[in-house]
Amino acid sequence: MMIKRLPAKKVRIFDLVNGKFFPGNKEEMKPSYLITPLGEKISRVNLVGSVTDKFLSEDENYSTITLDDGSQAIRVKSFKEKVDLLKNIELGNLVLVIGKLKEFNGEVYVNTEIINKIEDPNYESLRKLEILDELIPQKKMVEEIKGLQNELSEEELKSHVKQKFDLDDECLRVILEFKQLEDIDYKPKILELMKNLDKGEGVEIGKLLELCNLPESVVENSINDLLSSGILYEPKPAVLKKV
């Protein structure tokens, strides 16, 4: 019987570190997986981040790097012949890592399959935008589920979640166990929208509020952060432009 390789999911490291790991079963040919606080089941990952630490054992049969994507950090491990994959990776490198999620002594880590250096710094921003496009509806789903927790019975909630979101009981349990989601960084989405809208004279704040499809307070807070950090400025009142 041919075992189908599971897809490598583009995801924030935050969601891996705060997820719950479920070991597989070789006899039943059941793969291990992790359920994120957003209810996603993931076995393999496709991550982009900066290398903040590196270790190579004396016998060179074991090596690790620590990968940080700005949301959290996770260790990426290689064993035996796979150690060569990490030999040319240095501190500060921006890299793409594909691998399988594993757990040892309570630590979730990535078992390396592929690792490549990334030379284009724009690649990191693009990846954050890709992930953000999925995070927005996922977070709305989680907020809806948690809002219904006190309105529906346990069985009614399970039925609703299965029918509307196609989530099983395990995923629902992980969502409800994770008490608080951190605020999502919407600034990359706003900057990308501005890039598409700005024809040279800047972008009206009203236009951003209209097209962002986000709560007004979220857009305003993100704009204030971008202004205070010097990424945006106002060439004239109520008009924004990137520095």
N, C-alpha and C positions, 0 to 999 in steps of 0.2 A: 504494500500500500504506500503510495507516494504522499509524503507529508507536505502540505502547502505552507510555504514560508509566509509568515505574517508581515503586513506592511510596517515600515518604520515611520512612526508618527512624529510630526513636527509639533513640539510642545515646549512649554516653559519648564525650566528645572524646578521652579517653585511647586508646580503641581505634582512632580515626581517625589520630591522630598516630603511633601505633606500628604501623599497618597497612602494607600494601604496595599501591601504586597500579599499575593496569594500564591503559595508554592504549587507547582505543577505535579503531575502524576505520570511517570514514565510508562507504567504498566497499562494505564488507560489512554496513553498517548495524549494526555491533556497538558498543554503548555502552561507555564507559570505566567502570571500577569499582575499588573498593578491597576488599581482603580483610583483615579484622581479625585480631588474634592469636587470636581465638576461632573463626576459620574462617568468618565471615559475609561474603558478597559484598554490597557496598553501593554504589549509584550516587547516590542522593539521600538527604538526611538531614533530620531534624526535631530541632533542638537547642534546649535551654533553658539560658541562662546569663547571667552579668553582663558588661556591657561594661567592659573595663579600659583600652581605648585606642581612639582614633579619628583618622583622617586624611582630608583632602579636598584634592585637587590644586588648583592655582591656577586652571586652566581649568574646574574642576568637572566633568570628564569621568571622574573616577576617585575612588572613596572606599573606605575599609576601616574595619572595626572589629575589635577583638580580643575574642573571646568566651571566657569562662572558666566552666566548670561545676563547678569544684572538683576535677576529676580531671586536667584539662589545659586548655590554651588553643589556639584555632585562629583564623586570620584569616578574616573574611567580607568578600568583595569585591563591589563593584558598579561597572558600567561604563556610560557614556553616559546613556541615559534612565533606567536603573535606579538611578542615583546618588540620585535623589530619595527612594528608599526609606530611605536612611540619614540624610537631612538632619535629621530630628527626633529622632534617637537620640542620647542623651547618655551621658557617662561615669557608671557606676553603675547605669544602667537594667537591669532584668531583662527579657530579651527572648526571644521565640520566633522562630527562624530556620528557614526551609525553603529548601533549595537543592541544587544539583548539586555533587558533588565534582569538583574540578579539581586539576591539578598544574602548577607552574611553577618551574623551577630547583630541583627536588627538594622544594619545599614544597607540601604538600597544603592546599588551601583550599576554602571554600564559595562558590560563585557564587550570589548572592542571587536568590531568586524571590519570597519573602514574608518580611517581618519585622514583628513586632507587639510593642509594649510589653506587659508583664504587670504588672498592679497588685496581684494577689493573691499574697503571698509563699508561701502554702500550695501554689501551683501547682508551685513548684520541688521541694518535698518529695514531692509526688505523682509527679512525673516520675522522681525518683530511685527511688522504690518500684517504679514500672513497669519501669524498666530492671533493677533488682535482681532482680525475679522471673524475668527471662530470664537474667541473669548466673549465677545459682546452678547451674542445670543445664548451662549452657555450660561453666563452669569444671570441673565434674565430668567432662564429656565430654573436655575437653582433658587433664585429669590422667590419665584412662583411656588415651587415645591415647599420651601420653608414657610411661606405664607399660608399654605393650605394645611400645614401640620396640625394646627390647633382647631381646624374647621372640620376635618374629615377623620373618620376612624382609621385605624392602621390598615385594615383591609381595603377600605375605600381609597385611601391614598395610594396603596400599592397598585390597585386596579387603574386609577387615574394616570399614574406615572407610566405604567406599562402601555396603556392605550395611546396617550398623547405623545410620550417621548421615547417609547420603546426601551425603557430602562428596566432591568430586572431587580429583584429584591436586594441583591448584593450591592448594586450601584446606589440604590436608594438609601441603604443603610450607611454607606460611606458618606454620601452627601449630608445626611442628617447628623452624623457624628462629627463632621467638621464644623466647628462652631462659628467661625468668622472668616470670611474671605477678605484679603487685603484689597485696597482700592486698585483697580486696573489703571495703568498708565495709558491715557488716551492721546497723549501729545503726539506720538508718531502718526496717528490717524489724521489729526488736525493739520499737521505739517504737510502730509501727502496731499490732502484736499487743497490746501493753499497753493501748493506747487502746481496743481492742475488748473486752478482758477486764476492765478495771478498772471495777467497779461502785461505787467510792467508797472502798473499804477498801484499795486497792492490789492487787498481783498477786504471788503466791508465785513465788519463783525456780524452784522445782521444776516449776510449771505451764509456765513459759516454756521450760524445758529439754525438757519433754515435747512441746510444740506447735511449736517453732521448726523442727524437721526439719533441724537443723544439728548439727555435732559439738559436744559439750559444752564443749570448750576454746574454741571460737569464740564461743559464747554467753557464757561466763564472761568472756572478754577484752573483749567488747563492753560487757557490763554494767559491768565495772570502769572502762572508759573513760567511760561515761555517768555513773557515780557521781563519778569524779574531776573531771569537767567541770562538775558541779553540775546536770546535767539531770535526774538521778534521785536519790532519797534513800531510806533505809530507815526507814519509820515504826516498824517493829519487825523483829526478826531474821528474815532470809530472806524478807522482803516488800519489794517495790519500789513506789515511787510517783513519778510525774513531778512535778517542782517546778511 
